[in-house]
Amino acid sequence: MMKRTLLINARVVLPTEARDGVAVLIEDGRIAALDPDGAGKTEIIDLAGRILIPGMIDLHCDALEKEIEPRPNVHFPLDFACAQADKRNALAGVTTVFHALSFANHELGVRNNAFAAEIARAVHTWRPHALIDNRVHVRYEVTDDTAPAVLSELIEKGDAHLMSFMDHSPGQGQFRDVEAYRDYLARTYRTDEDALDGILARKLEAAQGAMARMRSLAEKAQHHGVSIASHDDDSPDKVATVRALGAVISEFPINLETARAARENGLATLFGAPNILRGKSQSGNMRALDAVSNGVADCLCGDYSPAALLPSIMRLPSLTDISLCQAVAMVTVNPACAAGLSDRGEIAIGKRADLVAVKMLGSLPQAERVWVNGTSIVSAYFDHV
């Protein structure tokens, strides 16, 4: 018998408005009706004034890397790490996550190409057991001439669902000079001076053929329906270059001029939700809040903290002039459209029943109940608070 669930007495965030008391009927994993006349034999769940939003979609979350390697050279089994990341995302109200895995062979640990590919395959293997929809975002460091063969295989076998181009060469994007990049490697990987010199030399040498490699990978991604993003765009010229390659997402554009150019070229812009909570960028670039205030932010991502998504969007209406619907869209329908996922991201008839009931604990929002494809995966109660 087809399972039917009716959610009542919530403030429902619809595509264009937030309305109180809208009843949402879930049937066979989809949203079957809003305010149905009759629900027949149906489980009724009273949400008692909670805020009901679509399940959140995180296009860029590299927290899985830390689940695998919580300390340098300390590695957990991949199935264990995938299970932990899956549960953390579910509890945060994330129902679709793109695990961002870096392919940068000159770096250490989980960003080694062979290890990163193993992680991508582990995510794919874990998907049938997962609470939420786990996908893979492969991040290609364009100065690495050894990664394209590995990435091509992942794309061809369906183990990659989003691909981004990133260039962490000194003077590009996030790292404005050599010292900034050296400092990053030294802090992150505790790399000694001789190793740093070797890494920098290899990056500069491999950069010569970067555009040809990017063009080849972009063609393969488009052939297999994999969306393309560009990381840390730093100029309108860079935006034009990646747009010509087929990019549809600009991740973390570092200044207002570049973010505007990205949107003018039809790219969805993406910024980090932790940046909203902290009030600043970890690398000293444009604040996400400034991007939202200037109308150049389309999407927010969890980046290194998926738990930051929900409090960030709930806080935005009080910090900017955007509505709750517009804030919620930044983590639901906007990223869904950017990634080509037309079946989710809205509380609308026919869409997947990926839903989050939000409980406010003072000013702190928490995901009290979460449904994925109509199935309840989180049910946490805060009535004692």
C-alpha positions in Angstrom: 0.0 0.0 0.0 1.2 3.5 -0.9 2.4 5.4 2.2 0.8 8.8 2.7 1.9 11.4 5.3 0.2 14.7 5.9 2.2 17.5 7.6 0.0 20.1 9.3 0.3 23.3 11.4 3.7 24.5 10.0 4.9 27.7 8.6 5.7 26.5 5.1 8.3 28.2 3.0 7.0 28.1 -0.6 8.8 29.3 -3.7 7.4 32.9 -3.4 6.0 33.2 0.1 6.0 31.7 3.6 2.5 30.8 4.7 1.2 29.6 8.1 -0.9 26.4 8.3 -0.3 25.0 4.9 -0.9 21.2 4.9 1.7 19.2 2.9 0.7 15.8 1.6 3.5 13.3 1.0 2.8 10.3 -1.2 5.2 7.8 -2.7 8.2 10.0 -1.9 6.7 13.1 -3.6 4.8 16.1 -2.6 1.3 15.1 -3.8 -0.7 18.1 -2.7 -0.9 21.3 -0.7 -3.9 21.7 1.5 -5.7 18.6 0.1 -9.4 18.3 0.5 -9.1 14.8 1.9 -6.2 12.6 2.7 -7.8 9.2 3.2 -5.8 6.7 5.2 -2.9 9.0 6.1 -0.4 9.4 8.9 -0.9 12.9 10.3 2.1 14.7 11.8 1.4 18.0 13.7 4.4 20.2 13.3 3.1 22.7 15.9 4.3 25.9 14.3 7.7 24.7 13.1 9.1 26.2 9.9 9.0 23.8 7.0 11.6 24.2 4.3 12.8 22.1 1.4 15.7 19.8 2.2 19.0 21.7 1.7 21.4 21.1 -1.2 25.1 21.6 -0.5 27.1 21.9 -3.7 30.5 22.2 -2.0 31.3 20.4 1.3 34.8 19.2 2.0 34.0 18.1 5.5 34.3 14.4 4.4 38.1 15.0 4.0 38.2 15.8 7.7 36.1 12.8 8.6 38.7 10.6 6.8 41.8 12.5 8.0 41.0 14.3 11.3 44.7 14.8 11.9 47.6 14.8 9.5 48.3 11.2 8.4 45.6 9.8 10.7 43.1 8.0 8.5 39.7 6.3 9.4 38.2 3.6 7.2 36.3 5.1 4.3 33.0 3.4 4.9 33.1 4.6 8.5 33.9 8.2 7.4 31.1 8.1 4.8 28.6 6.9 7.4 29.6 9.7 9.8 29.4 12.4 7.2 26.1 11.1 6.1 24.6 11.3 9.6 26.1 14.8 10.2 24.6 16.1 7.1 21.2 14.6 7.9 21.2 16.2 11.4 22.1 19.5 9.8 19.1 19.4 7.4 21.1 18.7 4.3 19.3 16.2 2.1 21.6 16.3 -1.0 25.4 16.8 -0.5 28.2 17.1 -3.1 31.3 15.9 -1.2 34.1 18.1 -2.5 37.2 16.1 -3.1 40.4 17.7 -4.3 42.6 16.2 -6.9 46.0 17.9 -6.4 48.7 15.3 -6.5 51.4 17.7 -5.2 49.5 18.1 -1.9 49.5 15.4 0.7 47.0 13.2 2.5 43.5 12.9 1.1 44.2 15.2 -1.8 46.5 12.7 -3.4 44.9 11.7 -6.7 44.8 8.0 -6.0 43.4 8.5 -2.5 40.9 11.1 -3.7 39.6 8.7 -6.4 39.3 5.9 -3.8 37.2 8.2 -1.6 35.0 9.1 -4.6 34.3 5.4 -5.2 33.7 4.9 -1.5 31.0 7.5 -1.6 29.4 5.8 -4.6 29.5 2.4 -2.8 27.9 4.0 0.3 25.0 5.6 -1.5 22.6 2.6 -1.3 23.0 2.6 2.5 22.9 6.4 3.0 20.3 8.5 4.8 20.6 11.3 2.3 21.6 11.7 -1.4 25.4 11.6 -1.4 27.2 12.8 -4.5 30.7 13.7 -5.5 32.2 17.0 -6.5 35.6 16.5 -8.0 37.9 19.6 -7.7 40.6 19.6 -10.3 43.8 21.6 -9.5 44.6 22.7 -13.0 48.4 22.7 -12.4 48.3 19.0 -11.8 49.1 17.2 -15.1 48.6 13.7 -13.6 44.9 14.0 -12.5 43.0 14.2 -15.9 43.2 10.4 -16.5 41.9 9.7 -13.0 39.1 12.2 -13.3 38.1 11.0 -16.8 37.6 7.5 -15.4 35.5 8.7 -12.5 33.3 10.8 -14.9 32.9 7.9 -17.3 31.9 5.5 -14.6 29.4 7.9 -13.0 31.4 8.4 -9.8 31.6 12.2 -10.3 28.5 14.4 -10.4 30.0 17.9 -10.4 33.5 19.1 -11.4 35.2 22.3 -10.6 38.4 23.9 -11.9 40.7 25.5 -9.3 44.1 27.1 -9.6 45.9 27.7 -6.3 49.1 29.0 -7.9 50.5 32.0 -6.1 49.0 35.1 -7.6 45.7 33.4 -8.6 42.4 33.5 -6.7 42.7 32.6 -3.1 46.5 33.0 -2.8 47.6 36.5 -3.8 51.3 35.8 -3.5 53.9 33.1 -3.0 54.1 33.6 0.8 50.3 33.2 1.2 50.5 29.8 -0.5 53.6 28.7 1.4 51.9 29.6 4.6 48.8 27.5 3.7 50.9 24.4 2.9 53.0 24.8 6.0 50.0 25.1 8.3 47.8 22.5 6.6 50.4 19.8 5.9 53.3 20.8 8.1 55.5 20.9 4.9 59.2 21.7 5.3 60.9 24.3 3.2 62.6 22.0 0.8 59.2 20.2 0.1 57.6 23.6 -0.4 60.1 24.6 -3.0 59.5 21.4 -4.9 55.8 21.8 -4.9 56.0 25.3 -6.2 58.4 24.4 -8.9 56.2 21.5 -10.1 53.1 23.7 -10.1 54.8 26.4 -12.3 56.1 23.8 -14.7 52.7 21.9 -15.0 50.8 25.2 -15.5 51.9 25.4 -19.1 49.4 22.9 -20.4 46.6 23.7 -18.0 44.1 25.1 -20.6 44.3 22.1 -22.9 43.7 19.8 -20.0 40.7 21.9 -18.8 39.2 21.9 -22.2 39.4 18.2 -22.6 37.9 17.5 -19.2 35.1 20.1 -19.7 34.1 18.3 -23.0 34.0 14.9 -21.2 32.0 16.4 -18.3 29.4 17.9 -20.6 29.1 14.7 -22.6 28.3 12.8 -19.4 25.9 15.4 -17.9 28.3 16.6 -15.2 27.9 20.3 -14.3 31.1 22.4 -14.3 32.1 25.0 -11.8 35.1 27.4 -11.4 36.8 28.1 -8.1 38.0 31.4 -6.7 37.4 33.4 -9.8 39.3 36.7 -9.4 38.5 38.8 -12.5 35.9 39.2 -15.3 38.4 37.8 -17.7 38.7 34.6 -15.7 34.9 34.4 -15.7 34.7 34.7 -19.5 37.4 32.0 -19.9 35.6 29.4 -17.7 32.2 30.3 -19.2 33.6 29.4 -22.6 34.6 26.0 -21.2 31.0 25.4 -20.1 31.1 26.4 -16.5 27.7 27.2 -14.9 28.8 27.9 -11.3 31.3 30.4 -10.0 32.5 29.3 -6.5 33.7 32.0 -4.1 34.4 34.8 -6.5 36.9 36.9 -4.6 35.5 40.4 -5.3 32.3 42.2 -6.2 33.4 43.0 -9.8 34.0 39.3 -10.5 30.8 38.2 -8.9 28.8 40.6 -11.0 30.6 39.5 -14.1 29.8 35.9 -13.2 26.1 36.6 -12.9 26.1 38.7 -16.1 27.6 35.6 -17.9 24.8 33.4 -16.6 26.9 31.6 -13.9 25.3 30.9 -10.5 27.5 32.3 -7.7 28.3 30.3 -4.6 29.6 31.5 -1.3 30.3 29.8 2.1 27.8 29.7 4.8 30.5 29.6 7.5 31.5 33.0 6.2 28.1 34.3 7.1 28.3 33.1 10.6 31.8 34.2 11.2 31.3 37.5 9.4 34.5 37.3 7.3 36.3 35.2 4.8 39.1 32.8 6.1 41.3 34.0 3.2 40.5 37.7 3.5 38.5 37.9 0.3 34.9 39.3 -0.2 32.6 38.5 2.7 29.6 36.4 1.8 27.3 38.8 3.6 28.5 41.6 1.3 27.8 39.4 -1.7 24.2 38.8 -0.4 23.7 42.5 0.4 24.9 43.5 -3.1 22.6 41.0 -4.8 25.4 38.9 -6.3 25.0 35.7 -4.3 22.9 32.9 -5.7 23.9 29.9 -3.5 25.4 29.1 -0.1 27.4 26.0 0.7 28.5 24.3 3.8 32.2 24.4 2.7 34.0 23.0 5.8 30.9 23.1 8.1 27.5 21.8 6.8 26.0 22.7 10.2 26.5 26.4 9.3 23.9 26.3 6.5 20.7 26.4 8.5 21.7 29.2 11.0 23.1 31.2 8.1 19.9 31.3 6.0 17.7 31.9 9.0 19.9 34.8 10.1 20.1 36.5 6.6 16.7 38.3 6.7 17.7 40.2 9.8 21.1 41.1 8.3 20.0 42.1 4.8 16.9 43.1 2.9 16.2 39.7 1.5 13.1 37.6 2.5 13.1 34.3 4.2 12.0 32.7 0.9 15.0 34.2 -0.9 17.3 33.1 1.9 16.0 29.6 1.8 16.3 29.5 -2.0 20.0 30.0 -1.7 20.4 26.5 -0.2 17.5 24.7 -2.0 16.1 25.6 -5.4 19.1 27.8 -6.6 21.7 25.1 -6.1 19.3 22.5 -7.5 19.0 24.5 -10.7 22.8 25.1 -10.8 23.5 21.4 -10.6 20.7 20.4 -13.0 18.5 18.7 -10.3 15.0 19.6 -11.5 13.3 17.1 -9.2 14.0 18.9 -5.8 14.6 22.2 -4.0 11.0 23.4 -3.7 7.9 22.6 -1.7 5.8 22.2 -4.8 3.5 19.5 -6.2 5.5 16.7 -7.9 8.8 17.5 -6.3 10.8 15.1 -4.1 9.6 15.1 -0.6 12.9 16.3 0.8 11.8 18.4 3.8 13.1 19.9 7.0 11.0 21.0 10.0 13.0 23.7 11.8 12.7 24.3 15.5 13.9 27.6 16.8 15.8 27.3 20.1 15.9 31.0 20.9 17.8 32.4 18.0 19.4 29.1 17.1 17.5 27.0 14.4 17.8 23.3 14.5 16.6 20.6 12.1 14.0 18.8 14.3 12.7 16.5 11.7 14.0 15.6 8.2 12.5 13.6 5.4 14.3 12.4 2.3 12.2 11.2 -0.6 9.3 11.0 1.8 11.0 8.9 4.4 11.6 10.3 7.9 15.4 10.0 8.6 15.7 12.4 11.6 13.2 12.9 14.4 14.7 14.9 17.3 12.6 16.6 19.8 13.4 19.7 21.8 10.2 20.1 23.7 12.1 19.9 27.0 14.0 23.2 26.1 
